[in-house]
Amino acid sequence: MLSVQGVNQYYGESHTLWDVELDVPEGSCTCLMGRNGVGKTTLLKSVMGTLKVASGKIALGGVDLSSAPPWERARAGIGLVPQGRDIFPLLTVEENLLTGFAAAKRRKRQIPARIFELFPVLKEMLTRRGGDLSGGQQQQLAIARALISEPKLLILDEPNEGIQPNIVRQIGDVLLRLNEEEKLTILLVEQKLPFARRVGKRFCVMDRGRIVATGAMSELSDEIVNRHLVV
């Protein structure tokens, strides 16, 4: 599904991504893991096109998107739930959801019933402003907005950051349903190891801008955790 080949990235004179190779197979839930500051978000920005890569190739379903602008990548089927959620605080929940159609190919602009099946609380709060929602509710709104465009690949950047445990559990349930029942391909940046083990099928560990370990989630050993993930 997603193929990242030999990607290098810089901030000024600082070399931040070093020949990064990442494959997210179709139908998988791949967890991108690593300590703070190792380059995970930089890699996601490179995938989405908000940062232009210095070298390398990024492809979705075999289509080279390396030089495509962010909106074109969204239209190609990449849905992003960014770190910090980035909902529109002065728009209502319904208006926030409707912005998701900007990346949709279909002309119909009616929120699918499936969205409210996944996130019932949003149906109850359609007329409330996004900024009045709790952090957990805003995160559910951000995921729902990304799903509006019916992406082929859903990318989530630390969706559980600052979220209460009961909502974390609900988000995990939704991701499992999307991946296992609906076969949606997911790339998840996550630092909470129990959550990653619960929802992830594969892992990819970054350290100092490099991919240092990959494999099935069952292969994520204590040695890898202690060397690259424990703070």
N, C-alpha and C positions, 0 to 999 in steps of 0.2 A: 504493500500500500504506500507507505512513506519510505523514501530512500534518501539518506543523506550521505554524500560521498566526498571525502577529503576536504571538508569545509574548514577554512581558516578565517579568523576574525580578529580585528584589532580595535583597541581604544587608544587613539593616538599612537604612541610608540610601544604600548603594551600589547603583547600577543595574547589574546584571551581564549581563542579556540584553536586547537592544534590538530589539523588533519582528522577532524571528527568523522567517524563512520557510524551511522545509526540506521537500522532497518526496523520498521514497525510492520509486521506481517498483517495482512488483511484478516479481520476478525479477532485480532489479539487485543489484550489490554496490557500495554507495556509501561512499566514504571521507570521513569528517569529519576535517579536518586543521586545524592551527593550532599556534602556539607554546604553551608552558605558560602557564596562567592566563588564557586568552582566553575561557573559558566552555564548553568542550566537555563536560566532565563534568557541569557544571551543567545543560546542555541534556539530557543523557541522564537525569539524575535527574528532570528535569521530564517527560520522555517516560514514564518508569516510574512517576511519581506519588509518588516519595519526597520531592519538593519540590513544593509547590502553586504553580502559576503565578499571577502577579499579574493577568495578562490574556492573552488569546489562546486558541487552540483546538488540541487535539491529537486526531487521528482515525486509526484503523486500519481500512483497508478501508471507509472511508465512515462508520464508527461513531464517534461523538464520545465520547472517553474523558477529556475535560478534567477532569471531576470524579470520575472513578473511582479507587478506592483501588488500590495497587500489585498486590494479589493478583488483583483483577478484570482488570487489564491483562494480567497473566500468563496468566490463563484465556482472555483474548481472543485470545492468540496471540503475545505478545511474550516472547521468551526473552533474558535478560541474562547476559552473562559480565562481571562487574564488574572494575574495575581492582583489582589485588591478589588476585584469584581468590576470596577469601572461602570457601574450602572448610572443612569441619569437621575440625580436626586430630586429634581424638580418635576420630572415627568411621572405620571401614574404608572402603576404596575402594567396596566394594559398598554400604555404608550411605549414603555420600555420593551415589552414583548414585540410590539409591532415594528420596532427598529430592526429586529432580526430579519425582516423580510428584505432588507436592503441587499443582503447577500444571497437571497433566494432566486432561483431561476423561474419558478412558477409565478403567474400573475395574480393568483388568488391571494387575498390578504386577510384571511380569516384564521384566527389562532386555532390550531388543531386541538380537538378534545383530549388527545393523548398527552398534551402538555399538562393539563389539569389532573389527569390520572397519575402522572408522575409526581406532581407537586400540587396537591389539593389546596394547600394554604394560599397559593397564588390566586385561585379562583375567588376565594373569600376576600381578597385584598385588591381586586382589580382597580378600584378607584382611589386607592391610597397612593401617596407619593412614594417613590422609591427610597428617598432619604429618610422616610419615617419607619422603614422596616428595620428589624433587628439584623445583626450581621449574618446570622444563619439564613434568614429569609431573603436577604439580598443575594447571598450566594446561590440559593435555589433559583432566584430570578435570573442571575447571570448564566447559569447552566441552561435554564429553559430558553432564554433568548438565543443562545448559541444553537439550540436544537431546532429552532424555528426554521432555519435555512436547510434543514435535513442534510447535515454534513455527512461525507463519507468517512472523515476522520475528525474525532473530537479531541481537542487538546485542552488540558486543564492544568493551570499553573498554581500548585499548592492550594487546592480548593478548601482545605480544612483549616487554614491559618486563622486563628482567632475565633473559631466556631465552637459552640457549645457541644458537648459529647452526644446528646440525643440527635442533633442535626447531622453531626458527622456520621452517625449510624445510618440515618435516612439517606444521606448522599451516597454512602457505600451501597445501600440497597438499590438505589437508582442506577448506579454505574454497573452493578452486577446484572441488573435486568437489561440495560442497554446492550451490554456486551454479550451476555450468554443467551438471552432470548431474542433480541433484535439483531444480534451479530454486528453491532456497531464497533468499528475499530477505534481504540482509545489510546492516547499517549498522555500519561499522567505524571506530572512532577509532584513528588510527595516525599516528605521527610519523616512522617510518622510510620515507623516500620510495621506495627500491627495492621494498620490500614492498608499499606502496600501489599502485605502478604495476603490479606483477605481478598482484595479485588484484583490484584495483578496476576497475570499469567506468565509474564516475562519481566526481567529487570535489566536495567542498563545503568551502570555506575560511572559517574564522572568525578575526576579529581584533577584540579589544576588545569582545566580546559581540555582534558583528554578523556576519552572513553577507556576505562581501565578494567571493566568486567561486564560481561553480559551472559545471559542464559535463562533457562526456565526458572520461575520463582522458587521452585523446590531446590535449586542449586545455589541459592543465596546463602552462603555458609557464614558461620560465626567469624571465620577468619576475614572474609571480605567485609563484613559489617564492622568489625573492630578496626580494620586497617583504613577503611575509607569513609565510614559513616558515623562512627561514634565520635561525639564531640568531647 
